[in-house]
Amino acid sequence: MAEPRIRKLEHKFDVGQAVQFSPGRGVDHRSKGQYTIVLLRPLDGNAPQYRIRNKVDGHERIVCENEIGLP
């Protein structure tokens, strides 16, 4: 099955951009910090998603746009 097409207009941030991850409730707050966008992902409902990589330890995670912002 083909992966859905991702339109840049749906996403606020670009691949390679530095962002600050601020996890919501129920997520380990030690994961908070500086990340880099590595992939734009399809919408989850109305929320754009991103794959991000931690600048310190290289850990990657998938997050919704409302969990990240400019550093």
Residue frames as a rotation matrix with the C-alpha (Angstrom) as fourth column:
MET 1
0.581 0.814 0.000 0.00
0.814 -0.581 0.000 0.00
0.000 0.000 -1.000 0.00
ALA 2
-0.103 -0.629 0.770 1.37
0.583 -0.666 -0.466 3.41
0.806 0.401 0.435 -0.96
GLU 3
-0.469 -0.139 -0.872 2.28
0.834 -0.396 -0.385 5.88
-0.291 -0.908 0.302 1.78
PRO 4
0.632 0.775 -0.003 0.03
0.736 -0.602 -0.309 8.97
-0.241 0.193 -0.951 1.84
ARG 5
-0.045 -0.609 0.792 1.42
0.694 -0.590 -0.414 12.05
0.719 0.531 0.449 0.11
ILE 6
0.104 -0.016 -0.994 2.55
0.890 -0.445 0.100 14.74
-0.444 -0.895 -0.032 2.51
ARG 7
0.438 0.109 0.892 1.86
0.612 -0.763 -0.207 18.34
0.658 0.637 -0.401 1.59
LYS 8
-0.600 -0.784 -0.160 4.28
0.686 -0.402 -0.606 20.90
0.411 -0.473 0.779 3.03
LEU 9
-0.420 0.488 0.765 1.41
-0.266 -0.872 0.410 23.37
0.868 -0.031 0.496 3.50
GLU 10
0.627 0.693 -0.355 0.12
0.082 0.394 0.915 21.18
0.774 -0.604 0.190 6.33
HIS 11
0.388 -0.596 -0.703 3.40
0.911 0.365 0.194 21.47
0.141 -0.715 0.685 8.31
LYS 12
0.999 -0.015 -0.044 4.74
-0.001 -0.954 0.301 24.50
-0.046 -0.300 -0.953 10.17
PHE 13
0.347 -0.934 0.088 8.36
-0.517 -0.112 0.849 23.22
-0.783 -0.340 -0.521 10.39
ASP 14
0.672 -0.210 -0.710 10.83
-0.674 0.224 -0.704 21.95
0.307 0.952 0.009 7.75
VAL 15
0.859 -0.478 -0.186 13.20
0.496 0.866 0.066 19.00
0.129 -0.148 0.980 7.62
GLY 16
-0.073 -0.988 0.134 16.54
0.757 -0.143 -0.637 20.01
0.649 0.055 0.759 9.16
GLN 17
0.109 0.191 0.975 15.01
-0.285 -0.934 0.215 22.72
0.952 -0.301 -0.047 11.34
ALA 18
-0.847 -0.408 -0.340 15.94
0.251 0.257 -0.933 22.92
0.468 -0.876 -0.115 15.04
VAL 19
0.150 0.936 0.318 13.00
-0.248 -0.276 0.929 22.69
0.957 -0.219 0.191 17.45
GLN 20
-0.771 -0.230 0.593 12.34
-0.618 0.048 -0.785 22.47
0.152 -0.972 -0.180 21.17
PHE 21
-0.292 0.664 -0.688 10.36
0.130 0.741 0.659 19.38
0.948 0.103 -0.303 22.27
SER 22
-0.716 0.202 0.668 8.03
-0.694 -0.317 -0.647 19.91
0.081 -0.927 0.367 25.22
PRO 23
-0.809 0.367 -0.458 6.31
0.211 0.910 0.357 16.60
0.548 0.193 -0.814 26.00
GLY 24
-0.018 0.906 0.423 2.73
-0.613 -0.344 0.711 16.45
0.790 -0.247 0.562 27.21
ARG 25
0.109 0.166 0.980 1.40
-0.959 0.278 0.059 14.61
-0.262 -0.946 0.190 30.22
GLY 26
0.834 0.245 0.495 2.32
-0.232 0.969 -0.090 10.96
-0.501 -0.039 0.864 30.47
VAL 27
0.746 -0.666 0.030 5.62
0.263 0.253 -0.931 11.38
0.612 0.702 0.364 28.61
ASP 28
0.362 -0.711 -0.602 8.98
0.911 0.132 0.392 11.26
-0.199 -0.690 0.696 30.40
HIS 29
0.991 0.104 -0.082 9.93
0.093 -0.987 -0.134 14.91
-0.095 0.126 -0.987 30.86
ARG 30
0.177 -0.984 -0.027 13.64
0.030 -0.022 0.999 14.02
-0.984 -0.177 0.026 30.68
SER 31
-0.076 -0.138 0.987 13.05
0.929 0.349 0.121 13.78
-0.361 0.927 0.102 26.92
LYS 32
0.892 0.404 -0.203 12.43
0.339 -0.894 -0.293 17.55
-0.300 0.193 -0.934 26.81
GLY 33
0.027 -0.935 -0.353 15.08
0.229 -0.338 0.913 19.47
-0.973 -0.105 0.205 24.87
GLN 34
-0.002 -0.186 -0.982 16.60
-0.796 -0.594 0.114 20.40
-0.605 0.783 -0.147 21.52
TYR 35
0.088 0.109 0.990 15.75
0.396 0.908 -0.135 18.23
-0.914 0.404 0.036 18.52
THR 36
-0.718 -0.253 -0.648 16.09
-0.507 -0.448 0.737 18.36
-0.477 0.857 0.194 14.73
ILE 37
0.470 0.883 -0.010 13.23
-0.569 0.294 -0.768 17.60
-0.675 0.366 0.641 12.32
VAL 38
-0.643 -0.734 0.218 14.25
-0.325 0.520 0.790 14.55
-0.693 0.437 -0.573 10.27
LEU 39
-0.894 0.389 0.222 10.97
0.409 0.508 0.758 13.66
0.182 0.768 -0.614 8.52
LEU 40
-0.573 0.819 0.045 7.53
-0.816 -0.564 -0.122 15.15
-0.075 -0.107 0.991 7.85
ARG 41
-0.936 0.308 0.172 4.80
0.289 0.949 -0.129 12.60
-0.203 -0.071 -0.977 8.62
PRO 42
-0.474 0.834 0.283 1.13
0.365 -0.107 0.925 12.43
0.802 0.542 -0.253 7.64
LEU 43
-0.342 0.475 0.811 -1.55
-0.741 -0.667 0.079 14.14
0.578 -0.574 0.580 9.69
ASP 44
-0.835 0.257 -0.487 -2.89
0.490 0.750 -0.444 12.45
0.250 -0.610 -0.752 12.82
GLY 45
0.168 0.918 -0.360 -6.44
0.868 -0.311 -0.387 13.73
-0.467 -0.247 -0.849 12.65
ASN 46
0.923 0.164 0.348 -5.87
0.316 -0.841 -0.440 17.45
0.220 0.516 -0.828 12.11
ALA 47
0.734 -0.677 -0.049 -2.37
-0.375 -0.464 0.802 17.55
-0.566 -0.571 -0.595 13.66
PRO 48
0.622 -0.630 -0.465 0.75
-0.464 0.182 -0.867 17.38
0.631 0.755 -0.179 11.49
GLN 49
0.914 -0.369 0.166 3.34
0.080 0.568 0.819 14.90
-0.397 -0.736 0.549 12.77
TYR 50
0.519 -0.835 -0.182 7.14
-0.742 -0.334 -0.582 14.90
0.425 0.437 -0.793 12.64
ARG 51
0.744 -0.515 -0.425 9.98
0.622 0.767 0.158 12.49
0.244 -0.382 0.891 13.24
ILE 52
0.746 -0.483 0.458 12.55
-0.522 -0.852 -0.048 14.32
0.413 -0.204 -0.888 15.38
ARG 53
0.394 -0.721 -0.569 16.10
0.605 0.670 -0.430 13.44
0.691 -0.175 0.701 16.56
ASN 54
0.935 -0.118 -0.334 17.57
0.247 -0.457 0.854 14.55
-0.253 -0.882 -0.399 19.88
LYS 55
0.722 -0.683 0.108 20.69
-0.360 -0.505 -0.784 16.67
0.590 0.527 -0.611 19.35
VAL 56
0.153 -0.683 0.714 22.45
-0.984 -0.036 0.176 15.18
-0.095 -0.730 -0.677 22.39
ASP 57
-0.281 -0.266 0.922 21.79
-0.462 0.880 0.112 11.42
-0.841 -0.394 -0.370 22.36
GLY 58
-0.858 -0.107 -0.502 20.41
-0.513 0.206 0.834 10.87
0.014 0.973 -0.231 18.83
HIS 59
-0.677 0.678 0.286 17.17
0.429 0.680 -0.595 9.30
-0.597 -0.280 -0.752 20.10
GLU 60
-0.904 0.428 -0.007 14.33
-0.219 -0.450 0.866 9.65
0.367 0.784 0.500 17.58
ARG 61
-0.617 0.786 -0.031 10.63
0.437 0.310 -0.845 9.97
-0.654 -0.535 -0.535 18.27
ILE 62
-0.573 0.564 0.594 7.41
0.562 -0.257 0.786 10.82
0.596 0.785 -0.169 16.47
VAL 63
-0.658 0.305 -0.688 5.57
0.502 -0.504 -0.703 13.87
-0.562 -0.808 0.179 17.79
CYS 64
0.350 0.814 0.463 2.61
0.937 -0.318 -0.147 16.07
0.027 0.485 -0.874 16.94
GLU 65
-0.124 -0.415 0.901 3.18
0.539 -0.791 -0.290 19.67
0.833 0.450 0.322 15.92
ASN 66
0.641 0.457 0.616 1.68
-0.206 -0.671 0.712 21.01
0.739 -0.583 -0.336 19.17
GLU 67
0.895 -0.360 -0.263 4.52
0.411 0.436 0.801 19.33
-0.173 -0.825 0.538 21.15
ILE 68
-0.115 -0.982 0.152 7.31
0.972 -0.080 0.220 21.27
-0.204 0.173 0.964 19.42
GLY 69
0.936 0.325 -0.138 8.25
0.294 -0.934 -0.205 24.91
-0.196 0.151 -0.969 18.95
LEU 70
0.525 -0.776 0.349 11.14
0.071 -0.368 -0.927 27.15
0.848 0.512 -0.138 18.03
PRO 71
0.114 -0.567 -0.816 14.08
0.936 0.337 -0.104 27.03
0.334 -0.751 0.569 20.47
